[in-house]
Each structure stands twice: as C-alpha cells, then as structure tokens.
Amino acid sequence: MNDDHIVTIEQIREFSKLNKEGARFAAQSKAERNTWIAKTLDKFGYFKLRKKDKAAVKNYIKKFTGLSKAQIKRLIAMKRKTGVIIFDQSKRRRFARKYNAEDVSLLAKTDNLHNRMSGPAIKTIMGRESGVFKKTEYENIAAISVSHLYNLRGRRQYQTASLTVQKTNPTKVLIGQRMKPDNLGMPGFLRVDTVHQGDMEKEKGVYHINIVDEITQWQIIGCVSRISDFYLLPLLEYMLECFPFVIINFHSDNGSEYINRQVARMLNRLMIKQTKSRAYKHNDNGLAEGKNCIIRNNIGYLFIGKEYAPAIQEFDEKFFNVYLNFHRPCAFPKIVVDKKGKERKTYPQELYQTPYEKLKSLPNAKKYLKPGVSFEELDKIAYAESDNEFAEKMQNAKDKLFEIFKGQKLQFPRFFLEAREANLGLIS
C-alpha cells in the first residue's frame, strides 16, 4: 500500500473517519508487514508524540494490519529497544525430543520380534530388557508411556522398519447422507426395505421391494427375481413414478442394493435426496420394516422361486397396491404429552384412515401432487368399488396367483396345500 501522502496526525484522523469500510493492509509476508510498521513509526516520530497522538498511530497500524493491540505493543517495544522490527522464528520455544532414532529403531525391532503386541505388553518387554537383562540401550525407551509408544509407531522411520502388516482400514461409503430424515410434515419422504422370500436348496427366492411414505403411509410394493442393478433399477424407477405426490427423500438402510452409484445416479437424475440409517439407530428405517408384515401376511413365508417374480409383480401392480392405498386403513398416531412432559403416541379410532384419505386431509394437499395428477382422477380409483368389493377382488386374484405355485412341490409342501384346501377352499 502506498500511503506516502499521509504525513501528519491530522491526516491519520481524517483518513480513519473516511475509511469506514475497514480496509486492511495486504502484505505478502510478515517481513514486509514489519518493515511497513517500522517505517510508519519513523515517519510520524512515534516516540516523541503525545499519548493521544500515539493512540492515533497505533489505531492506524491496527486498522491496516489486523494485528491486536498486544501484538502492536510488542512490535513497538522491539522497535524502541533495537531500532528495527524483525521476524525471528528461531526464538520459538520447542520441547526437546526425548526419543531419538535409535529408540524408534529398538521399538520397531521389538515389535517385529513379538508380532506387534499391544502397547503395554511391548513396554513391559522393553522394561525387562533394561531392568532384568541389563541392556543399557533400552534404558531410555523403557521409560516411555504407552500412549506415546503409539505415537512413535506412527513415525515414518518406524513404518519403514516395521514388518507388521496393519489391517485394512474400513473405507467410508460417501453415497447417501447418514441421518434420520425430517419430513417437515410433508409427504414425499420415503422409506424402503427389501423382503426376501426364502431359500430352497441353495436357490434364492424372489425379492419384494417395499417403499412407504412417512406421512401418508402410501405404500408401493414390487417384486423382482434378483436385487442386482439390472433388475432392481427399472423397478425402483417405476415404483417411484407410482406415487401420486412429488418425491423429496429416499431413505434406506445401509444395504448395497440401495447404497451404490447406480441408484445414487438415478435418484440424482430425479432430483431426490438419498439418506441412509445411522449406526445403532434401529428405528431410522422402522416404518418400512414394520410394514413388511403386510407382505408376509398376504404372501407368506414359504419359498417362491425367482421365475415367478413377473407374475407377483403383475399382481402387485393391478391389485395389491391399489388395495393398500385406497381400501386398507392405517393407524396414524396422536402425540399426547403426559404430566412429566414425556411424549406418548396414541391411536384413536378417528385417526384410522386409508393412505389416500390421509393425503387428501393434509392442508393444501393439491400442492403436493405431481404435475398431471388430480384428486378427481384418484377419486375414480378410490370410489369405483367399496373396500370389501375390492378386497374380494384382490383375494380372488391372489388365489389365482397361488394356483400357479401349488404344483411346485419344492415351493409348497402337501401339508400346506391341504391346509389351504381345508381352511380356504382354494383347491378343487
């Protein structure tokens, strides 16, 4: 900075009044800064000034260097004592290094001979080398603390001499944010989970994909023969399109079927945020896991071969998802605060609603719908048939689906088919 035009104390005061933006002196180095301060002190004859004028000069220096009052005071004292202001880094205080290269070498040697035991065990061995076996070279390193022993193991000299191969450190997967999503009272925050339909003689069964909205409990179920990207990605994108409202967040556990680059790329393209469950927080994905029982109650637990995945997916699209969202009531909690201030959930009868009814009951519900979706169109689906009529229709479709499985002895043993015939009259 060129401040040659400022040569009097009055000019300093005027400049301070005009410079309200807080401009600062930009020095390329501390040496250049100190040279400018020394020059300023000489130019204004600092040591011959009155106390009030000295304060003006110090404020001027402070404004353009950003130094504190204490720092400026030390530099002025140096100028008074020596006549110059220098930056001498050699005077900085440092602790002396207690353990030298020879000590680190002895530590590495001991670790190599004993396969790098724990710190206390290695310290004990070096103490025995010094005290019991009278080896003088171990006297210094034997006095080391266990915590500092681990510090020496981090030195480059030790790592070069060490023969112990450390375990591979786990790498963090940077896909998805580890958090519990905050829905802000809006639909569009989804929870997803996978339900496996059993194994039989080392053969995998089909996989059900369960996606649930946190606010409305709108549920879309799909089926796929494998959870590889080739099968799963198209199904996920189709299932996300089935939701009538805009999707904001996609939350899953830490399974690799969802935490991978392909799913992340798809969600990024659809402008959907991806989150994953936190460690030791088992309720982060509890809604989807709790809804898995709906699949078990309707499809069962027995093995179903992956070749039947297309048939199950067709049943889900045409009947099961419509039934779940338009004809099956869900329990919605009411938060009650007790005398101790603890929040408790209750489920009053009036809060049992279908997911579609819950969606319509939200304030300004229309603003959450996707473009091209209207409640008029959804009403046609919801009220075309009564709940019992569509449930009967869905059960008949499920019976036809199970008819496909009944001839497969591996999938359904005879006792299961007999039980269905006796209880449900499904087998002629």
KEMINU-162574 format. One record per residue (C-alpha): x, y, z; residue in three letters. Coordinates in steps of 0.05 Angstrom, whole numbers. Layout:
N
+--------+--------+--------+-----+
!     px !     py !     pz ! res !
+--------+--------+--------+-----+
!      X !      Y !      Z ! ALA !
...
+--------+--------+--------+-----+
//
This chain:
428
+--------+--------+--------+-----+
!     px !     py !     pz ! res !
+--------+--------+--------+-----+
!      0 !      0 !      0 ! MET !
!     26 !     69 !    -17 ! ASN !
!      9 !    117 !     40 ! ASP !
!     63 !    169 !     26 ! ASP !
!     11 !    223 !     21 ! HIS !
!     -7 !    213 !     95 ! ILE !
!     47 !    250 !    135 ! VAL !
!     11 !    283 !    194 ! THR !
!    -30 !    260 !    253 ! ILE !
!    -89 !    303 !    229 ! GLU !
!    -89 !    265 !    162 ! GLN !
!    -90 !    199 !    201 ! ILE !
!   -151 !    221 !    239 ! ARG !
!   -186 !    246 !    176 ! GLU !
!   -169 !    182 !    140 ! PHE !
!   -197 !    140 !    197 ! SER !
!   -263 !    178 !    193 ! LYS !
!   -269 !    170 !    118 ! LEU !
!   -248 !     97 !    117 ! ASN !
!   -309 !     65 !    147 ! LYS !
!   -305 !      3 !    102 ! GLU !
!   -248 !    -25 !    144 ! GLY !
!   -195 !    -31 !     90 ! ALA !
!   -135 !    -73 !    111 ! ARG !
!    -62 !    -72 !     93 ! PHE !
!    -44 !   -133 !     50 ! ALA !
!     28 !   -154 !     59 ! ALA !
!     60 !   -210 !     21 ! GLN !
!     99 !   -232 !     82 ! SER !
!    108 !   -217 !    155 ! LYS !
!    176 !   -185 !    140 ! ALA !
!    143 !   -135 !     92 ! GLU !
!     89 !   -120 !    144 ! ARG !
!    141 !   -107 !    198 ! ASN !
!    181 !    -62 !    151 ! THR !
!    119 !    -20 !    138 ! TRP !
!    104 !    -14 !    213 ! ILE !
!    176 !      8 !    227 ! ALA !
!    173 !     59 !    170 ! LYS !
!    106 !     86 !    196 ! THR !
!    134 !     95 !    267 ! LEU !
!    194 !    132 !    239 ! ASP !
!    153 !    176 !    193 ! LYS !
!    108 !    202 !    248 ! PHE !
!    163 !    205 !    301 ! GLY !
!    123 !    159 !    346 ! TYR !
!    168 !    160 !    406 ! PHE !
!    165 !    237 !    411 ! LYS !
!     89 !    242 !    404 ! LEU !
!     38 !    258 !    458 ! ARG !
!     -2 !    200 !    487 ! LYS !
!    -65 !    219 !    447 ! LYS !
!    -26 !    221 !    382 ! ASP !
!      9 !    155 !    397 ! LYS !
!    -60 !    124 !    404 ! ALA !
!    -80 !    151 !    336 ! ALA !
!    -18 !    120 !    304 ! VAL !
!    -30 !     53 !    337 ! LYS !
!   -102 !     52 !    314 ! ASN !
!    -78 !     69 !    244 ! TYR !
!    -30 !     10 !    245 ! ILE !
!    -83 !    -36 !    275 ! LYS !
!   -133 !    -17 !    221 ! LYS !
!    -87 !    -34 !    163 ! PHE !
!    -52 !    -96 !    191 ! THR !
!   -107 !   -131 !    230 ! GLY !
!    -59 !   -142 !    289 ! LEU !
!    -84 !   -139 !    360 ! SER !
!    -65 !    -84 !    409 ! LYS !
!    -19 !   -132 !    446 ! ALA !
!     18 !   -152 !    382 ! GLN !
!     28 !    -79 !    362 ! ILE !
!     53 !    -63 !    432 ! LYS !
!    105 !   -118 !    428 ! ARG !
!    129 !    -95 !    359 ! LEU !
!    135 !    -22 !    383 ! ILE !
!    175 !    -46 !    443 ! ALA !
!    222 !    -83 !    397 ! MET !
!    229 !    -21 !    354 ! LYS !
!    245 !     21 !    416 ! ARG !
!    297 !    -29 !    442 ! LYS !
!    333 !    -50 !    378 ! THR !
!    314 !      3 !    328 ! GLY !
!    285 !    -48 !    279 ! VAL !
!    227 !    -97 !    276 ! ILE !
!    248 !   -166 !    254 ! ILE !
!    212 !   -232 !    249 ! PHE !
!    257 !   -284 !    281 ! ASP !
!    226 !   -353 !    281 ! GLN !
!    287 !   -386 !    313 ! SER !
!    267 !   -360 !    382 ! LYS !
!    203 !   -400 !    384 ! ARG !
!    203 !   -448 !    443 ! ARG !
!    202 !   -522 !    428 ! ARG !
!    203 !   -584 !    472 ! PHE !
!    266 !   -625 !    465 ! ALA !
!    257 !   -692 !    430 ! ARG !
!    266 !   -745 !    483 ! LYS !
!    265 !   -807 !    440 ! TYR !
!    315 !   -807 !    382 ! ASN !
!    323 !   -850 !    320 ! ALA !
!    358 !   -905 !    359 ! GLU !
!    299 !   -911 !    407 ! ASP !
!    250 !   -916 !    349 ! VAL !
!    294 !   -970 !    318 ! SER !
!    293 !  -1010 !    383 ! LEU !
!    217 !  -1004 !    386 ! LEU !
!    210 !  -1029 !    314 ! ALA !
!    257 !  -1086 !    328 ! LYS !
!    218 !  -1108 !    390 ! THR !
!    152 !  -1103 !    353 ! ASP !
!    179 !  -1145 !    295 ! ASN !
!    204 !  -1199 !    342 ! LEU !
!    138 !  -1204 !    380 ! HIS !
!     90 !  -1193 !    322 ! ASN !
!     70 !  -1124 !    346 ! ARG !
!     36 !  -1139 !    412 ! MET !
!     -5 !  -1087 !    449 ! SER !
!     29 !  -1025 !    475 ! GLY !
!     30 !  -1046 !    549 ! PRO !
!     60 !  -1114 !    531 ! ALA !
!    115 !  -1084 !    488 ! ILE !
!    131 !  -1032 !    543 ! LYS !
!    137 !  -1090 !    593 ! THR !
!    185 !  -1127 !    547 ! ILE !
!    230 !  -1066 !    537 ! MET !
!    228 !  -1054 !    613 ! GLY !
!    252 !  -1126 !    624 ! ARG !
!    307 !  -1116 !    572 ! GLU !
!    332 !  -1056 !    612 ! SER !
!    319 !  -1079 !    684 ! GLY !
!    323 !  -1155 !    684 ! VAL !
!    374 !  -1167 !    628 ! PHE !
!    414 !  -1102 !    640 ! LYS !
!    415 !  -1078 !    567 ! LYS !
!    433 !  -1005 !    573 ! THR !
!    409 !   -986 !    504 ! GLU !
!    337 !   -998 !    527 ! TYR !
!    341 !   -952 !    588 ! GLU !
!    312 !   -891 !    553 ! ASN !
!    257 !   -924 !    511 ! ILE !
!    236 !   -968 !    570 ! ALA !
!    211 !   -906 !    607 ! ALA !
!    163 !   -887 !    551 ! ILE !
!     88 !   -881 !    565 ! SER !
!     41 !   -928 !    529 ! VAL !
!      5 !   -871 !    495 ! SER !
!     69 !   -841 !    468 ! HIS !
!     92 !   -910 !    445 ! LEU !
!     34 !   -909 !    396 ! TYR !
!     57 !   -840 !    373 ! ASN !
!    126 !   -868 !    356 ! LEU !
!     93 !   -924 !    317 ! ARG !
!     65 !   -870 !    271 ! GLY !
!    134 !   -842 !    252 ! ARG !
!    160 !   -855 !    183 ! ARG !
!    224 !   -887 !    209 ! GLN !
!    183 !   -938 !    248 ! TYR !
!    137 !   -954 !    190 ! GLN !
!    196 !   -965 !    144 ! THR !
!    228 !  -1015 !    192 ! ALA !
!    165 !  -1049 !    216 ! SER !
!    148 !  -1118 !    187 ! LEU !
!     77 !  -1119 !    214 ! THR !
!     22 !  -1111 !    163 ! VAL !
!    -34 !  -1069 !    191 ! GLN !
!   -106 !  -1088 !    179 ! LYS !
!   -142 !  -1054 !    123 ! THR !
!   -179 !   -993 !    149 ! ASN !
!   -253 !   -993 !    130 ! PRO !
!   -270 !   -942 !     77 ! THR !
!   -328 !   -895 !     85 ! LYS !
!   -382 !   -901 !     32 ! VAL !
!   -397 !   -829 !     12 ! LEU !
!   -463 !   -847 !    -22 ! ILE !
!   -523 !   -821 !     17 ! GLY !
!   -524 !   -778 !     79 ! GLN !
!   -526 !   -816 !    145 ! ARG !
!   -585 !   -785 !    181 ! MET !
!   -657 !   -793 !    202 ! LYS !
!   -697 !   -753 !    151 ! PRO !
!   -741 !   -697 !    176 ! ASP !
!   -806 !   -698 !    137 ! ASN !
!   -828 !   -628 !    159 ! LEU !
!   -900 !   -652 !    157 ! GLY !
!   -897 !   -662 !     81 ! MET !
!   -909 !   -725 !     40 ! PRO !
!   -853 !   -748 !     -5 ! GLY !
!   -804 !   -775 !     47 ! PHE !
!   -799 !   -849 !     31 ! LEU !
!   -772 !   -908 !     70 ! ARG !
!   -751 !   -970 !     31 ! VAL !
!   -734 !  -1042 !     52 ! ASP !
!   -725 !  -1110 !     19 ! THR !
!   -763 !  -1173 !     38 ! VAL !
!   -732 !  -1239 !     16 ! HIS !
!   -780 !  -1296 !      0 ! GLN !
!   -736 !  -1352 !     28 ! GLY !
!   -683 !  -1401 !      3 ! ASP !
!   -691 !  -1473 !    -21 ! MET !
!   -633 !  -1520 !    -33 ! GLU !
!   -584 !  -1462 !    -45 ! LYS !
!   -632 !  -1428 !    -92 ! GLU !
!   -655 !  -1358 !    -77 ! LYS !
!   -728 !  -1338 !    -78 ! GLY !
!   -759 !  -1274 !   -103 ! VAL !
!   -747 !  -1206 !    -70 ! TYR !
!   -803 !  -1158 !    -51 ! HIS !
!   -786 !  -1084 !    -52 ! ILE !
!   -827 !  -1046 !      0 ! ASN !
!   -830 !   -969 !     -5 ! ILE !
!   -871 !   -929 !     46 ! VAL !
!   -884 !   -855 !     53 ! ASP !
!   -873 !   -829 !    123 ! GLU !
!   -931 !   -781 !    128 ! ILE !
!   -988 !   -814 !     89 ! THR !
!   -963 !   -887 !     95 ! GLN !
!   -974 !   -892 !     20 ! TRP !
!   -944 !   -960 !      3 ! GLN !
!   -918 !   -987 !    -63 ! ILE !
!   -895 !  -1059 !    -66 ! ILE !
!   -857 !  -1091 !   -124 ! GLY !
!   -825 !  -1158 !   -138 ! CYS !
!   -760 !  -1175 !   -173 ! VAL !
!   -723 !  -1240 !   -184 ! SER !
!   -655 !  -1212 !   -165 ! ARG !
!   -632 !  -1149 !   -130 ! ILE !
!   -577 !  -1134 !   -179 ! SER !
!   -576 !  -1067 !   -215 ! ASP !
!   -601 !  -1098 !   -280 ! PHE !
!   -667 !  -1120 !   -247 ! TYR !
!   -674 !  -1070 !   -190 ! LEU !
!   -662 !  -1002 !   -222 ! LEU !
!   -720 !  -1005 !   -272 ! PRO !
!   -767 !  -1030 !   -217 ! LEU !
!   -746 !   -974 !   -169 ! LEU !
!   -757 !   -920 !   -221 ! GLU !
!   -825 !   -949 !   -238 ! TYR !
!   -845 !   -953 !   -165 ! MET !
!   -825 !   -880 !   -153 ! LEU !
!   -869 !   -860 !   -211 ! GLU !
!   -929 !   -895 !   -179 ! CYS !
!   -931 !   -845 !   -121 ! PHE !
!   -982 !   -790 !   -136 ! PRO !
!   -942 !   -737 !    -99 ! PHE !
!   -873 !   -707 !   -111 ! VAL !
!   -816 !   -749 !    -81 ! ILE !
!   -766 !   -710 !    -38 ! ILE !
!   -725 !   -761 !      0 ! ASN !
!   -707 !   -834 !     -8 ! PHE !
!   -684 !   -868 !     57 ! HIS !
!   -658 !   -939 !     64 ! SER !
!   -613 !   -980 !    109 ! ASP !
!   -540 !   -990 !     90 ! ASN !
!   -551 !  -1049 !     44 ! GLY !
!   -511 !  -1048 !    -21 ! SER !
!   -574 !  -1058 !    -64 ! GLU !
!   -592 !   -985 !    -50 ! TYR !
!   -525 !   -954 !    -29 ! ILE !
!   -489 !   -957 !    -95 ! ASN !
!   -471 !   -910 !   -152 ! ARG !
!   -525 !   -933 !   -200 ! GLN !
!   -582 !   -919 !   -151 ! VAL !
!   -549 !   -854 !   -129 ! ALA !
!   -543 !   -832 !   -202 ! ARG !
!   -616 !   -849 !   -215 ! MET !
!   -640 !   -810 !   -153 ! LEU !
!   -596 !   -752 !   -172 ! ASN !
!   -627 !   -750 !   -241 ! ARG !
!   -696 !   -750 !   -210 ! LEU !
!   -674 !   -695 !   -161 ! MET !
!   -688 !   -739 !    -99 ! ILE !
!   -644 !   -734 !    -37 ! LYS !
!   -615 !   -800 !    -13 ! GLN !
!   -605 !   -815 !     61 ! THR !
!   -586 !   -878 !    100 ! LYS !
!   -595 !   -903 !    171 ! SER !
!   -548 !   -883 !    226 ! ARG !
!   -506 !   -933 !    265 ! ALA !
!   -541 !   -961 !    327 ! TYR !
!   -606 !   -924 !    310 ! LYS !
!   -651 !   -982 !    294 ! HIS !
!   -714 !   -941 !    287 ! ASN !
!   -689 !   -898 !    230 ! ASP !
!   -720 !   -946 !    180 ! ASN !
!   -771 !   -975 !    227 ! GLY !
!   -832 !   -953 !    187 ! LEU !
!   -813 !   -995 !    126 ! ALA !
!   -791 !  -1054 !    168 ! GLU !
!   -857 !  -1052 !    207 ! GLY !
!   -896 !  -1052 !    141 ! LYS !
!   -860 !  -1115 !    118 ! ASN !
!   -910 !  -1155 !    158 ! CYS !
!   -964 !  -1136 !    106 ! ILE !
!   -924 !  -1174 !     53 ! ILE !
!   -915 !  -1234 !    100 ! ARG !
!   -989 !  -1236 !    118 ! ASN !
!  -1011 !  -1237 !     46 ! ASN !
!   -955 !  -1275 !     10 ! ILE !
!   -929 !  -1318 !     68 ! GLY !
!   -861 !  -1342 !     89 ! TYR !
!   -850 !  -1402 !     43 ! LEU !
!   -801 !  -1404 !    -13 ! PHE !
!   -824 !  -1377 !    -81 ! ILE !
!   -777 !  -1388 !   -140 ! GLY !
!   -750 !  -1327 !   -177 ! LYS !
!   -784 !  -1349 !   -241 ! GLU !
!   -850 !  -1327 !   -211 ! TYR !
!   -828 !  -1255 !   -199 ! ALA !
!   -864 !  -1227 !   -262 ! PRO !
!   -930 !  -1258 !   -240 ! ALA !
!   -923 !  -1230 !   -170 ! ILE !
!   -905 !  -1161 !   -198 ! GLN !
!   -967 !  -1161 !   -242 ! GLU !
!  -1010 !  -1179 !   -181 ! PHE !
!   -977 !  -1122 !   -142 ! ASP !
!   -990 !  -1071 !   -197 ! GLU !
!  -1062 !  -1088 !   -212 ! LYS !
!  -1089 !  -1107 !   -144 ! PHE !
!  -1044 !  -1105 !    -83 ! PHE !
!  -1020 !  -1033 !    -87 ! ASN !
!  -1090 !  -1007 !   -103 ! VAL !
!  -1118 !  -1045 !    -44 ! TYR !
!  -1064 !  -1020 !      4 ! LEU !
!  -1071 !   -946 !    -13 ! ASN !
!  -1146 !   -938 !    -27 ! PHE !
!  -1181 !   -992 !     13 ! HIS !
!  -1138 !  -1012 !     73 ! ARG !
!  -1140 !   -965 !    134 ! PRO !
!  -1075 !   -949 !    171 ! CYS !
!  -1066 !   -925 !    242 ! ALA !
!  -1039 !   -854 !    249 ! PHE !
!  -1012 !   -833 !    317 ! PRO !
!  -1034 !   -776 !    360 ! LYS !
!   -979 !   -746 !    404 ! ILE !
!  -1001 !   -736 !    477 ! VAL !
!   -956 !   -703 !    528 ! VAL !
!   -963 !   -731 !    599 ! ASP !
!   -953 !   -695 !    665 ! LYS !
!   -879 !   -709 !    664 ! LYS !
!   -871 !   -678 !    596 ! GLY !
!   -859 !   -744 !    560 ! LYS !
!   -890 !   -753 !    492 ! GLU !
!   -932 !   -814 !    481 ! ARG !
!   -967 !   -840 !    419 ! LYS !
!  -1040 !   -860 !    420 ! THR !
!  -1082 !   -887 !    362 ! TYR !
!  -1154 !   -863 !    369 ! PRO !
!  -1207 !   -893 !    324 ! GLN !
!  -1219 !   -828 !    286 ! GLU !
!  -1147 !   -828 !    261 ! LEU !
!  -1153 !   -895 !    224 ! TYR !
!  -1152 !   -874 !    151 ! GLN !
!  -1131 !   -902 !     84 ! THR !
!  -1068 !   -871 !     56 ! PRO !
!  -1109 !   -835 !      3 ! TYR !
!  -1155 !   -805 !     56 ! GLU !
!  -1094 !   -782 !     95 ! LYS !
!  -1065 !   -750 !     34 ! LEU !
!  -1129 !   -711 !     19 ! LYS !
!  -1135 !   -689 !     92 ! SER !
!  -1067 !   -652 !     91 ! LEU !
!  -1071 !   -576 !     89 ! PRO !
!  -1064 !   -552 !     17 ! ASN !
!  -1058 !   -624 !     -6 ! ALA !
!  -1063 !   -606 !    -80 ! LYS !
!   -995 !   -572 !    -79 ! LYS !
!   -960 !   -638 !    -63 ! TYR !
!   -988 !   -675 !   -125 ! LEU !
!   -945 !   -689 !   -185 ! LYS !
!   -959 !   -649 !   -249 ! PRO !
!  -1016 !   -683 !   -287 ! GLY !
!  -1044 !   -717 !   -225 ! VAL !
!  -1110 !   -693 !   -195 ! SER !
!  -1155 !   -715 !   -139 ! PHE !
!  -1212 !   -723 !   -189 ! GLU !
!  -1175 !   -779 !   -224 ! GLU !
!  -1154 !   -811 !   -158 ! LEU !
!  -1226 !   -808 !   -133 ! ASP !
!  -1247 !   -851 !   -192 ! LYS !
!  -1199 !   -905 !   -169 ! ILE !
!  -1216 !   -898 !    -95 ! ALA !
!  -1292 !   -899 !   -101 ! TYR !
!  -1303 !   -944 !   -161 ! ALA !
!  -1313 !  -1003 !   -113 ! GLU !
!  -1325 !  -1010 !    -39 ! SER !
!  -1269 !  -1034 !      7 ! ASP !
!  -1300 !  -1103 !     14 ! ASN !
!  -1314 !  -1110 !    -60 ! GLU !
!  -1243 !  -1093 !    -80 ! PHE !
!  -1214 !  -1136 !    -23 ! ALA !
!  -1254 !  -1195 !    -50 ! GLU !
!  -1228 !  -1180 !   -119 ! LYS !
!  -1157 !  -1177 !    -93 ! MET !
!  -1164 !  -1243 !    -55 ! GLN !
!  -1191 !  -1277 !   -118 ! ASN !
!  -1131 !  -1252 !   -157 ! ALA !
!  -1084 !  -1276 !   -102 ! LYS !
!  -1117 !  -1345 !   -104 ! ASP !
!  -1104 !  -1349 !   -178 ! LYS !
!  -1032 !  -1329 !   -166 ! LEU !
!  -1024 !  -1384 !   -114 ! PHE !
!  -1054 !  -1434 !   -163 ! GLU !
!   -991 !  -1424 !   -205 ! ILE !
!   -949 !  -1445 !   -145 ! PHE !
!   -988 !  -1504 !   -119 ! LYS !
!   -960 !  -1555 !   -168 ! GLY !
!   -889 !  -1539 !   -146 ! GLN !
!   -872 !  -1588 !    -91 ! LYS !
!   -810 !  -1550 !    -71 ! LEU !
!   -848 !  -1486 !    -61 ! GLN !
!   -910 !  -1513 !    -25 ! PHE !
!   -908 !  -1580 !     12 ! PRO !
!   -970 !  -1623 !     11 ! ARG !
!   -989 !  -1606 !     83 ! PHE !
!   -992 !  -1532 !     64 ! PHE !
!  -1036 !  -1545 !      4 ! LEU !
!  -1082 !  -1590 !     46 ! GLU !
!  -1088 !  -1535 !     99 ! ALA !
!  -1107 !  -1484 !     47 ! ARG !
!  -1158 !  -1532 !     17 ! GLU !
!  -1189 !  -1545 !     85 ! ALA !
!  -1190 !  -1474 !    111 ! ASN !
!  -1198 !  -1431 !     49 ! LEU !
!  -1228 !  -1478 !     -3 ! GLY !
!  -1179 !  -1455 !    -55 ! LEU !
!  -1161 !  -1522 !    -86 ! ILE !
!  -1215 !  -1561 !   -123 ! SER !
+--------+--------+--------+-----+
//
